[in-house]
Amino acid sequence: MPTNIEGRLKKLAVDEMACRTEDLEPETELISLTDSLGLVELLYKVEDEFGITIPDEEAESIQTFNDLVEIVGRKLSKTKTRYPVV
């Protein structure tokens, strides 16, 4: 299993949207690889995989694969700040 955020997101997207890893460039429009329901299902999987919540208003701003990577990265950095590992 990939350990970096982008690699883990690519694996989830490939599994959920039945696309290829090569299809997921930073500028790739996610809606071009699935329908709106598929995108919602992907976001649920992302939330579960990373233990984060992506509110609707943030989810609506996700257009590209890079948008998804950035939002997940921000959420994880906030979580690590709030709950340091002891």
Secondary structure, DSSP 4 states (H G I P E B T S, - for coil): ---SHHHHHHHHHHHHH---GGG--TT-BGGGTS-HHHHHHHHHHHHHHHT----HHHHTT--BHHHHHHHHHHHHHHHHHHS---
